[in-house]
Amino acid sequence: MIKKQAKILVADDDVMVRTTVTKILEMFGHNVVTVSDGKGVIDAVDDSFDVIILDINMPDMDGFATINALNQLDHNIPVLFLTGAGSMDYAVRAINLGAYDFLTKPIEDLDIFNVKIRRAIEKRTYVLQERRYKEYLEDDIQKKARQLEEQNQLLLRYSNSLENATLQLMSSFQNAMEEKDYYTAGHTMRVTEYAVMLGKAVGLAEQDILVLRRAAQFHDIGKLVIDLSCIQKPGKLTEDEWVLIRKHPSVGANIIEPLGFMEREQFIIRHHHERMDGSGYPDGLKGGDLDELTKILIVVDSYDAMTSRRNYRKNMTMREAVSELLRCSGSQFDSSIVEVFSRSIFDFTSSNTIFSQGYLEPACNRRN
């Protein structure tokens, strides 16, 4: 059993009882503070007390009202009720209200009195230990949470840096590829700008705009590893040349596949030559199998191809290209996407002079 000097608050309206209880407690080595009523208890109590000894029958604020008020303060100090002989029903009521124990008066058995006080002190000691332990745990949890948050931020910055470095490297490769071909130079940049413009026009969320931008930037990256010099030759392509050209979306998707942060972009890149009627490549998907971002890229990629210069055919004007998109709506292109694009493209190009017109054949028959 714990033996320690405790600070005990004694409340009783009888001066003789207060004096007697105080002398006994001091004899056992405790510090004692006395008050004469319940209000005095509420005014005096704080966390420094280990035990409260509380009389039941006090004027104005009796023991029951006092323990209710103590419960609201939430100090968790054990309360022992003083009860006279023959008032055990009071003691039971008090214990139901949260009293730790009760003491009968007059105090006749000092050993029992001391044991009950010691047990109450021990209870208070455990309460304080548990409180400190919980505070320690909370502090430790908060500390670990801060450390984890810092580590997560570091990982996020590292991940973002890695993503950016990867994208910059891929962009450099793709730019180098386009610079070798006068006729395709700038294609990726224009398609990306068209895609972002159209994405905003249809009301895409910011995150979807980011995915669409990336997909547009790398939609032709498969051409990096495929010899597509046949695109520049005049005249019709052979069947073998068509087979080669049609590989670039799937090759591009395979290049993107190891980049876990570009899973959605991989789908768009693979399917940017599909058609609404299922006659596209590489998988022959129909409109219902394609998401909105892919449908947007299909439209803007075709538009730029139609309005870009080639050495084997004359390009279309803006109006001719939009008319071709409208003509092929429903079969090759999503009708709602084309409708929004046709309303937006003229204002967009008029305010962006870098989008000059070139020359190409109708979308339904174009090579790439």
KEKE-3310 file (N, C-alpha, C; in steps of 0.2 Angstrom, whole numbers, plus 5000, padded with zeros to 4 digits):
npx = (5004:5002:5012:5011:5013:4999:4988:4973:4956:4944:4927:4914:4901:4901:4911:4918:4919:4927:4938:4942:4944:4954:4965:4967:4970:4982:4989:4992:5001:4997:4993:4981:4966:4953:4935:4918:4907:4898:4900:4912:4920:4920:4926:4939:4944:4957:4968:4978:4974:4973:4963:4946:4936:4919:4905:4888:4876:4875:4872:4863:4872:4872:4880:4877:4874:4886:4895:4890:4893:4907:4910:4907:4918:4928:4940:4944:4946:4946:4932:4927:4913:4907:4896:4883:4879:4867:4863:4865:4858:4860:4874:4875:4868:4877:4888:4883:4882:4895:4905:4920:4921:4914:4914:4911:4904:4903:4921:4928:4936:4952:4961:4954:4949:4961:4965:4955:4958:4971:4968:4961:4970:4979:4971:4970:4983:4985:4976:4982:4994:4989:4983:4995:5002:4993:4994:5007:5007:4998:5006:5017:5011:5007:5020:5025:5016:5019:5032:5030:5022:5031:5041:5032:5030:5043:5045:5035:5039:5051:5045:5038:5048:5055:5045:5044:5057:5057:5046:5052:5063:5057:5050:5061:5066:5056:5054:5066:5064:5053:5059:5067:5059:5052:5038:5031:5035:5031:5019:5015:5015:5005:4994:4993:4990:4977:4970:4970:4963:4950:4947:4945:4934:4924:4922:4931:4938:4952:4962:4959:4962:4976:4980:4975:4983:4996:4994:4992:5004:5013:5007:5011:5023:5027:5032:5045:5053:5049:5052:5046:5047:5041:5029:5032:5034:5028:5012:5003:5003:5010:5003:5011:5018:5007:5003:5015:5014:5002:5006:5011:5003:5001:5014:5018:5010:5016:5028:5025:5020:5028:5028:5020:5013:5006:4995:4982:4985:4991:4981:4974:4984:4986:4974:4971:4969:4957:4940:4923:4914:4921:4930:4943:4961:4972:4964:4951:4941:4925:4914:4908:4917:4927:4935:4930:4942:4950:4942:4942:4956:4957:4949:4956:4969:4966:4961:4973:4981:4974:4975:4988:5004:5009:5020:5014:5001:4988:4984:4970:4959:4955:4940:4937:4942:4935:4922:4925:4927:4914:4907:4912:4907:4900:4903:4917:4921:4917:4901:4896:4908:4915:4905:4907:4921:4920:4914:4923:4936:4939:4939:4949:4961:4961:4966:4978:4991:5001:4996:4997:4991:4991:4993:4983:4975:4957:4950:4945:4953:4966:4984:4991)
npy = (4994:5011:5024:5040:5057:5066:5078:5084:5088:5094:5094:5100:5106:5106:5111:5104:5091:5094:5098:5086:5076:5083:5082:5068:5065:5073:5067:5055:5060:5069:5083:5095:5104:5114:5116:5124:5121:5116:5125:5131:5120:5119:5132:5130:5119:5111:5104:5100:5093:5077:5069:5071:5074:5073:5079:5074:5081:5097:5114:5124:5120:5104:5088:5080:5088:5095:5085:5083:5095:5094:5083:5090:5098:5089:5085:5072:5068:5057:5055:5054:5051:5057:5050:5048:5036:5024:5030:5024:5023:5035:5034:5024:5031:5041:5034:5030:5041:5043:5044:5038:5031:5028:5036:5032:5042:5045:5044:5029:5017:5019:5012:5006:5018:5024:5015:5016:5030:5028:5020:5028:5038:5030:5027:5040:5042:5033:5038:5050:5045:5038:5049:5056:5047:5046:5059:5059:5049:5056:5067:5060:5054:5065:5070:5060:5060:5073:5071:5061:5068:5077:5068:5063:5075:5077:5065:5068:5079:5074:5064:5073:5080:5070:5066:5077:5078:5067:5070:5081:5076:5067:5076:5082:5073:5071:5083:5084:5074:5080:5091:5086:5084:5095:5096:5091:5098:5107:5101:5094:5104:5112:5104:5101:5114:5116:5105:5108:5120:5116:5107:5115:5122:5113:5111:5103:5097:5103:5094:5084:5092:5093:5080:5078:5087:5082:5070:5074:5080:5069:5061:5056:5050:5037:5037:5039:5028:5022:5020:5032:5038:5036:5044:5056:5054:5056:5051:5036:5025:5009:4993:4988:4999:5006:4998:4999:5013:5013:5007:5016:5022:5011:5008:5020:5020:5009:5014:5024:5016:5011:5022:5025:5036:5040:5033:5036:5044:5035:5027:5036:5040:5028:5026:5037:5036:5030:5027:5033:5024:5012:5009:5013:5012:5006:4996:4995:5001:5007:5022:5022:5015:5024:5037:5055:5063:5056:5057:5071:5073:5065:5073:5086:5082:5077:5089:5097:5090:5091:5104:5107:5108:5097:5087:5080:5083:5096:5108:5110:5125:5133:5134:5124:5113:5112:5110:5097:5090:5091:5084:5071:5068:5058:5046:5046:5056:5062:5069:5079:5084:5089:5099:5109:5112:5117:5129:5136:5136:5147:5159:5156:5154:5166:5174:5169:5170:5162:5150:5146:5142:5127:5113:5099:5083:5077:5073:5060:5052:5053:5051:5050)
npz = (5000:4996:5004:5008:5011:5010:5003:5010:5009:5020:5023:5033:5043:5056:5069:5078:5073:5061:5068:5075:5064:5057:5066:5067:5054:5053:5062:5055:5046:5036:5026:5029:5024:5029:5027:5029:5022:5007:4996:5000:4998:4983:4980:4986:4980:4970:4958:4966:4977:4986:4992:4996:5010:5014:5022:5023:5027:5026:5027:5015:5003:5001:5004:4993:4982:4982:4977:4965:4959:4960:4951:4939:4938:4936:4942:4946:4960:4973:4983:5000:5010:5025:5036:5048:5061:5056:5044:5032:5020:5015:5012:5002:4992:4990:4985:4973:4966:4963:4974:4982:4993:5010:5027:5044:5057:5074:5073:5077:5075:5071:5063:5053:5047:5043:5034:5024:5020:5015:5004:4996:4993:4986:4975:4970:4966:4956:4947:4944:4938:4927:4920:4917:4909:4899:4894:4890:4880:4871:4868:4863:4852:4845:4842:4834:4824:4819:4814:4805:4796:4792:4785:4776:4768:4764:4756:4747:4740:4735:4726:4718:4712:4706:4697:4689:4684:4676:4667:4661:4654:4645:4638:4632:4624:4615:4609:4602:4593:4585:4580:4570:4560:4549:4546:4556:4567:4582:4583:4594:4604:4600:4600:4613:4619:4612:4618:4632:4631:4626:4636:4647:4642:4641:4655:4663:4678:4688:4691:4681:4670:4671:4669:4656:4649:4651:4644:4631:4629:4627:4618:4606:4608:4606:4593:4594:4595:4583:4566:4556:4544:4533:4533:4527:4514:4497:4490:4491:4505:4509:4514:4524:4529:4534:4545:4553:4556:4564:4575:4584:4595:4604:4607:4613:4624:4631:4634:4643:4653:4664:4673:4686:4691:4680:4675:4670:4660:4652:4647:4639:4629:4623:4616:4608:4594:4592:4587:4587:4582:4583:4573:4574:4580:4593:4597:4593:4600:4605:4607:4619:4627:4629:4638:4643:4642:4633:4622:4619:4616:4604:4596:4595:4591:4579:4573:4573:4564:4552:4550:4548:4539:4526:4516:4506:4504:4503:4516:4527:4529:4544:4545:4536:4542:4554:4549:4543:4555:4560:4550:4552:4565:4577:4570:4569:4579:4595:4596:4605:4610:4599:4595:4606:4603:4591:4593:4601:4595:4586:4592:4601:4593:4587:4597:4599:4591:4588:4582:4568:4551:4542:4530:4526:4523:4523:4539:4541:4532:4535:4538:4551)
capx = (5000:5006:5012:5014:5010:4993:4984:4966:4951:4939:4921:4909:4898:4902:4918:4921:4920:4932:4944:4944:4946:4960:4970:4968:4974:4989:4993:4995:5006:4994:4991:4973:4963:4946:4930:4912:4901:4900:4903:4919:4924:4921:4930:4945:4947:4961:4972:4984:4972:4973:4957:4941:4931:4914:4899:4882:4871:4878:4867:4864:4874:4874:4885:4875:4875:4893:4899:4888:4897:4914:4910:4908:4925:4932:4947:4944:4949:4942:4928:4924:4908:4906:4889:4882:4876:4860:4861:4868:4855:4864:4880:4873:4866:4883:4892:4880:4884:4903:4909:4924:4920:4911:4917:4905:4906:4910:4927:4930:4942:4957:4965:4949:4949:4968:4965:4951:4961:4976:4966:4959:4976:4982:4967:4972:4990:4984:4972:4987:4998:4986:4983:5002:5003:4989:4997:5013:5005:4996:5012:5021:5008:5008:5027:5026:5012:5023:5038:5027:5020:5038:5043:5028:5032:5049:5043:5030:5044:5055:5041:5036:5054:5056:5040:5045:5063:5055:5043:5056:5067:5053:5049:5067:5067:5050:5056:5072:5061:5049:5064:5070:5054:5049:5031:5028:5038:5026:5012:5013:5013:4998:4989:4992:4986:4970:4967:4968:4957:4944:4946:4942:4928:4919:4921:4934:4941:4959:4966:4958:4966:4983:4980:4974:4989:5001:4993:4993:5011:5016:5002:5015:5030:5028:5036:5052:5056:5047:5054:5040:5049:5036:5024:5034:5034:5022:5009:4999:5007:5009:5000:5016:5019:5001:5004:5020:5011:4997:5009:5014:4999:5002:5021:5019:5007:5021:5034:5022:5017:5032:5027:5014:5009:5003:4991:4976:4988:4993:4975:4973:4989:4985:4968:4970:4967:4951:4935:4917:4911:4925:4934:4950:4966:4974:4960:4945:4936:4919:4913:4906:4923:4932:4933:4930:4948:4952:4938:4945:4962:4955:4947:4961:4974:4964:4961:4979:4983:4971:4977:4996:5007:5013:5023:5011:4994:4987:4981:4963:4958:4951:4933:4936:4944:4929:4917:4926:4925:4907:4905:4913:4904:4896:4907:4924:4922:4911:4897:4896:4915:4916:4901:4911:4927:4918:4912:4928:4942:4940:4941:4955:4966:4962:4969:4984:4994:5006:4993:4996:4987:4995:4989:4982:4969:4952:4952:4943:4957:4973:4988:4993)
capy = (5000:5017:5028:5046:5063:5068:5085:5082:5093:5091:5099:5098:5112:5105:5113:5099:5086:5096:5098:5079:5073:5086:5080:5061:5065:5075:5061:5050:5063:5072:5090:5096:5110:5113:5121:5122:5119:5114:5131:5131:5115:5121:5137:5128:5113:5111:5097:5098:5089:5070:5066:5075:5071:5077:5078:5074:5086:5103:5119:5127:5115:5098:5084:5077:5094:5096:5080:5084:5100:5091:5079:5094:5101:5084:5084:5065:5067:5053:5058:5050:5054:5056:5048:5046:5030:5024:5034:5020:5024:5041:5032:5021:5036:5045:5030:5030:5048:5043:5044:5033:5027:5032:5035:5033:5046:5047:5039:5024:5013:5022:5008:5006:5025:5025:5011:5019:5036:5026:5017:5034:5041:5026:5028:5046:5041:5029:5043:5055:5041:5037:5055:5058:5042:5048:5065:5057:5046:5061:5071:5056:5053:5071:5071:5055:5063:5078:5068:5057:5073:5079:5063:5063:5080:5075:5060:5071:5084:5070:5061:5078:5081:5064:5066:5083:5077:5062:5073:5085:5071:5064:5081:5084:5067:5072:5089:5082:5070:5084:5096:5083:5084:5101:5096:5089:5103:5111:5098:5092:5110:5115:5099:5102:5120:5115:5101:5112:5125:5112:5104:5121:5124:5108:5111:5098:5099:5105:5088:5081:5096:5091:5073:5079:5091:5077:5065:5078:5081:5063:5057:5053:5048:5031:5038:5040:5021:5019:5024:5034:5043:5035:5049:5062:5052:5058:5046:5031:5021:5002:4990:4987:5006:5008:4993:5003:5019:5011:5004:5021:5023:5006:5009:5026:5018:5005:5018:5027:5011:5011:5028:5024:5042:5042:5028:5038:5046:5029:5025:5041:5039:5021:5026:5043:5035:5026:5031:5032:5018:5006:5007:5015:5008:4999:4991:4995:5003:5012:5028:5020:5013:5030:5043:5061:5066:5053:5060:5077:5072:5063:5079:5091:5079:5077:5096:5100:5086:5094:5111:5107:5107:5091:5088:5076:5086:5103:5108:5114:5131:5132:5132:5118:5108:5112:5107:5090:5087:5090:5079:5065:5068:5052:5041:5046:5060:5063:5075:5085:5087:5093:5105:5113:5114:5122:5136:5139:5137:5153:5164:5154:5155:5173:5177:5166:5171:5156:5144:5147:5137:5123:5110:5092:5080:5076:5069:5053:5048:5056:5045:5050)
capz = (5000:4996:5010:5006:5014:5006:5004:5010:5010:5024:5023:5038:5046:5063:5070:5082:5068:5057:5072:5076:5058:5056:5071:5066:5048:5054:5066:5050:5042:5030:5026:5029:5023:5031:5025:5033:5018:5000:4993:5002:4994:4976:4980:4988:4977:4964:4957:4971:4983:4984:4994:4999:5015:5013:5026:5019:5029:5027:5025:5008:4998:5005:5001:4986:4978:4981:4973:4958:4956:4959:4945:4933:4938:4933:4945:4948:4966:4977:4988:5005:5013:5032:5037:5054:5061:5054:5038:5027:5014:5012:5010:4996:4987:4988:4981:4966:4963:4962:4979:4982:4999:5015:5034:5049:5063:5076:5071:5082:5073:5068:5058:5047:5045:5040:5028:5019:5018:5011:4998:4992:4991:4981:4969:4967:4963:4950:4942:4941:4934:4921:4917:4915:4904:4893:4891:4887:4874:4866:4866:4859:4846:4841:4840:4829:4818:4815:4811:4799:4791:4789:4781:4770:4764:4760:4750:4741:4736:4731:4721:4713:4709:4701:4691:4685:4680:4671:4661:4657:4650:4640:4633:4628:4618:4610:4605:4598:4587:4581:4577:4564:4555:4548:4545:4563:4572:4585:4583:4601:4608:4598:4602:4621:4620:4610:4623:4638:4629:4625:4643:4651:4639:4643:4662:4667:4685:4688:4691:4674:4665:4672:4666:4649:4647:4651:4639:4625:4628:4626:4614:4600:4611:4603:4587:4596:4593:4577:4560:4553:4539:4527:4533:4523:4507:4493:4487:4495:4509:4508:4520:4529:4532:4538:4551:4557:4559:4569:4581:4589:4601:4609:4609:4617:4631:4634:4636:4649:4658:4671:4677:4690:4692:4674:4673:4666:4654:4648:4643:4634:4624:4619:4613:4604:4587:4592:4584:4591:4579:4584:4568:4575:4582:4591:4600:4591:4606:4603:4611:4626:4630:4629:4643:4640:4641:4627:4616:4618:4613:4598:4592:4594:4587:4572:4570:4571:4558:4546:4548:4548:4533:4524:4509:4501:4503:4505:4522:4527:4533:4550:4544:4532:4547:4558:4545:4543:4562:4561:4546:4555:4572:4578:4568:4572:4584:4599:4594:4610:4610:4592:4596:4610:4600:4585:4596:4605:4592:4582:4597:4604:4588:4585:4602:4600:4584:4586:4579:4561:4548:4537:4525:4526:4520:4527:4545:4540:4528:4537:4540:4558)
cpx = (5004:5006:5015:5010:5005:4991:4977:4962:4945:4933:4916:4907:4899:4910:4922:4923:4926:4939:4947:4947:4953:4966:4972:4972:4981:4993:4996:4999:5003:4993:4984:4971:4956:4941:4923:4906:4903:4902:4910:4923:4925:4926:4938:4949:4951:4964:4977:4981:4972:4966:4952:4936:4925:4908:4893:4878:4875:4872:4869:4866:4876:4879:4884:4876:4882:4897:4896:4892:4905:4915:4910:4915:4930:4939:4949:4948:4944:4938:4925:4919:4908:4898:4888:4879:4869:4858:4865:4865:4858:4870:4880:4872:4872:4887:4890:4881:4892:4907:4913:4923:4916:4915:4911:4908:4901:4915:4929:4936:4947:4961:4960:4949:4955:4968:4961:4954:4967:4974:4964:4965:4979:4978:4969:4979:4989:4980:4977:4992:4995:4985:4990:5003:4999:4992:5003:5012:5003:5002:5016:5018:5008:5015:5028:5022:5016:5029:5036:5025:5026:5041:5039:5029:5038:5048:5039:5035:5048:5051:5039:5042:5056:5051:5042:5052:5061:5051:5047:5061:5063:5051:5055:5068:5062:5052:5061:5069:5057:5054:5067:5065:5050:5041:5028:5030:5032:5019:5010:5011:5006:4993:4987:4988:4979:4967:4965:4963:4951:4942:4942:4935:4922:4918:4925:4937:4949:4963:4965:4962:4973:4984:4980:4980:4995:5000:4994:5001:5015:5012:5006:5022:5032:5032:5043:5056:5053:5049:5048:5041:5044:5030:5026:5034:5028:5019:5006:5005:5005:5006:5005:5018:5013:5001:5009:5017:5006:5000:5011:5010:5001:5010:5022:5016:5012:5027:5031:5021:5021:5031:5020:5010:5005:4998:4985:4979:4989:4987:4974:4978:4988:4979:4966:4968:4961:4946:4928:4913:4915:4929:4942:4955:4969:4969:4953:4939:4931:4918:4912:4912:4928:4930:4933:4936:4951:4949:4940:4951:4961:4953:4952:4967:4972:4964:4968:4982:4980:4973:4985:4998:5010:5015:5019:5003:4993:4983:4974:4964:4955:4944:4932:4937:4938:4923:4918:4925:4918:4904:4906:4911:4900:4899:4914:4925:4916:4907:4897:4903:4916:4911:4904:4917:4925:4916:4918:4935:4944:4942:4948:4961:4967:4966:4976:4987:4999:5003:4992:4993:4992:4991:4989:4975:4963:4953:4950:4948:4965:4977:4990:4989)
cpy = (5006:5021:5034:5052:5066:5075:5083:5088:5090:5096:5096:5105:5111:5106:5107:5093:5088:5096:5091:5076:5076:5083:5072:5061:5068:5070:5056:5053:5067:5079:5091:5103:5109:5118:5119:5121:5118:5119:5132:5126:5117:5127:5135:5123:5114:5104:5095:5093:5081:5066:5072:5071:5075:5075:5078:5080:5092:5108:5122:5122:5109:5094:5081:5082:5095:5091:5081:5090:5098:5087:5084:5097:5096:5084:5077:5064:5062:5056:5053:5053:5052:5055:5046:5039:5030:5027:5030:5021:5030:5039:5028:5026:5040:5041:5030:5036:5048:5044:5037:5028:5031:5031:5036:5038:5045:5041:5035:5020:5016:5018:5007:5013:5026:5021:5014:5026:5033:5023:5023:5037:5037:5027:5035:5046:5038:5034:5047:5051:5040:5043:5057:5053:5044:5054:5064:5054:5051:5065:5067:5055:5059:5072:5066:5057:5068:5076:5064:5062:5076:5075:5063:5069:5080:5071:5063:5075:5080:5067:5067:5080:5076:5064:5072:5082:5072:5065:5078:5081:5069:5070:5083:5079:5069:5078:5088:5079:5075:5089:5093:5083:5091:5101:5094:5094:5107:5107:5096:5098:5112:5110:5100:5108:5119:5110:5104:5117:5121:5109:5109:5122:5119:5107:5106:5101:5100:5099:5084:5086:5094:5084:5074:5083:5086:5072:5068:5079:5075:5058:5053:5051:5041:5031:5039:5033:5018:5023:5026:5039:5042:5040:5054:5060:5054:5051:5041:5027:5014:5000:4990:4994:5008:5004:4997:5009:5018:5008:5010:5023:5018:5006:5014:5024:5013:5009:5022:5022:5011:5017:5027:5030:5044:5037:5030:5041:5041:5027:5030:5041:5033:5022:5033:5043:5031:5030:5029:5026:5012:5005:5010:5010:5010:4994:4991:4997:5008:5018:5027:5018:5018:5035:5050:5064:5063:5056:5067:5077:5070:5069:5084:5088:5079:5084:5098:5096:5089:5100:5112:5105:5100:5091:5084:5078:5093:5103:5111:5120:5129:5130:5126:5112:5107:5108:5099:5087:5086:5085:5072:5064:5062:5046:5040:5050:5060:5069:5081:5088:5092:5100:5110:5116:5119:5129:5139:5140:5143:5158:5162:5156:5162:5177:5174:5165:5165:5150:5146:5141:5133:5119:5102:5090:5079:5071:5061:5049:5049:5050:5045:5054)
cpz = (5000:5002:5008:5010:5009:5008:5004:5012:5014:5024:5028:5042:5053:5065:5074:5078:5064:5061:5073:5070:5056:5060:5069:5059:5049:5058:5061:5045:5036:5031:5025:5028:5025:5028:5028:5029:5011:4996:4994:4999:4987:4976:4981:4983:4971:4963:4962:4977:4981:4986:4997:5004:5016:5017:5021:5020:5031:5024:5018:5002:5001:5001:4994:4981:4977:4977:4966:4955:4955:4953:4939:4932:4935:4935:4946:4954:4970:4983:4993:5009:5020:5033:5044:5055:5060:5048:5032:5020:5010:5009:5003:4990:4985:4984:4974:4963:4961:4967:4980:4988:5004:5022:5038:5054:5068:5074:5077:5081:5068:5062:5052:5043:5040:5033:5022:5016:5013:5004:4993:4989:4985:4975:4966:4963:4956:4945:4939:4937:4927:4917:4913:4909:4898:4890:4887:4880:4869:4864:4861:4852:4841:4838:4834:4823:4815:4811:4805:4794:4788:4784:4775:4765:4760:4754:4745:4737:4732:4725:4716:4709:4703:4695:4686:4681:4674:4665:4657:4652:4644:4635:4629:4622:4613:4606:4600:4592:4583:4577:4571:4559:4554:4548:4552:4569:4575:4586:4590:4605:4606:4600:4610:4622:4618:4615:4629:4637:4629:4632:4647:4648:4641:4651:4666:4673:4684:4687:4684:4669:4665:4668:4658:4646:4646:4645:4632:4624:4625:4621:4609:4602:4608:4596:4588:4594:4587:4571:4556:4547:4533:4527:4528:4516:4503:4491:4493:4499:4508:4514:4526:4533:4536:4545:4555:4560:4564:4575:4587:4595:4606:4611:4614:4624:4634:4637:4643:4655:4665:4675:4680:4691:4685:4671:4669:4660:4649:4644:4637:4628:4620:4614:4609:4597:4587:4589:4587:4588:4580:4578:4568:4578:4588:4593:4598:4596:4603:4608:4618:4630:4632:4634:4640:4638:4634:4621:4614:4614:4605:4593:4590:4590:4580:4569:4568:4565:4552:4545:4548:4541:4532:4517:4504:4500:4505:4512:4521:4530:4540:4549:4541:4537:4552:4555:4544:4549:4562:4556:4549:4562:4572:4576:4570:4578:4589:4598:4599:4611:4604:4593:4600:4607:4594:4587:4599:4601:4589:4587:4600:4599:4586:4591:4603:4593:4583:4582:4572:4557:4543:4533:4526:4524:4525:4533:4544:4536:4530:4539:4547:4563)
residu = (MET:ILE:LYS:LYS:GLN:ALA:LYS:ILE:LEU:VAL:ALA:ASP:ASP:ASP:VAL:MET:VAL:ARG:THR:THR:VAL:THR:LYS:ILE:LEU:GLU:MET:PHE:GLY:HIS:ASN:VAL:VAL:THR:VAL:SER:ASP:GLY:LYS:GLY:VAL:ILE:ASP:ALA:VAL:ASP:ASP:SER:PHE:ASP:VAL:ILE:ILE:LEU:ASP:ILE:ASN:MET:PRO:ASP:MET:ASP:GLY:PHE:ALA:THR:ILE:ASN:ALA:LEU:ASN:GLN:LEU:ASP:HIS:ASN:ILE:PRO:VAL:LEU:PHE:LEU:THR:GLY:ALA:GLY:SER:MET:ASP:TYR:ALA:VAL:ARG:ALA:ILE:ASN:LEU:GLY:ALA:TYR:ASP:PHE:LEU:THR:LYS:PRO:ILE:GLU:ASP:LEU:ASP:ILE:PHE:ASN:VAL:LYS:ILE:ARG:ARG:ALA:ILE:GLU:LYS:ARG:THR:TYR:VAL:LEU:GLN:GLU:ARG:ARG:TYR:LYS:GLU:TYR:LEU:GLU:ASP:ASP:ILE:GLN:LYS:LYS:ALA:ARG:GLN:LEU:GLU:GLU:GLN:ASN:GLN:LEU:LEU:LEU:ARG:TYR:SER:ASN:SER:LEU:GLU:ASN:ALA:THR:LEU:GLN:LEU:MET:SER:SER:PHE:GLN:ASN:ALA:MET:GLU:GLU:LYS:ASP:TYR:TYR:THR:ALA:GLY:HIS:THR:MET:ARG:VAL:THR:GLU:TYR:ALA:VAL:MET:LEU:GLY:LYS:ALA:VAL:GLY:LEU:ALA:GLU:GLN:ASP:ILE:LEU:VAL:LEU:ARG:ARG:ALA:ALA:GLN:PHE:HIS:ASP:ILE:GLY:LYS:LEU:VAL:ILE:ASP:LEU:SER:CYS:ILE:GLN:LYS:PRO:GLY:LYS:LEU:THR:GLU:ASP:GLU:TRP:VAL:LEU:ILE:ARG:LYS:HIS:PRO:SER:VAL:GLY:ALA:ASN:ILE:ILE:GLU:PRO:LEU:GLY:PHE:MET:GLU:ARG:GLU:GLN:PHE:ILE:ILE:ARG:HIS:HIS:HIS:GLU:ARG:MET:ASP:GLY:SER:GLY:TYR:PRO:ASP:GLY:LEU:LYS:GLY:GLY:ASP:LEU:ASP:GLU:LEU:THR:LYS:ILE:LEU:ILE:VAL:VAL:ASP:SER:TYR:ASP:ALA:MET:THR:SER:ARG:ARG:ASN:TYR:ARG:LYS:ASN:MET:THR:MET:ARG:GLU:ALA:VAL:SER:GLU:LEU:LEU:ARG:CYS:SER:GLY:SER:GLN:PHE:ASP:SER:SER:ILE:VAL:GLU:VAL:PHE:SER:ARG:SER:ILE:PHE:ASP:PHE:THR:SER:SER:ASN:THR:ILE:PHE:SER:GLN:GLY:TYR:LEU:GLU:PRO:ALA:CYS:ASN:ARG:ARG:ASN)
# end
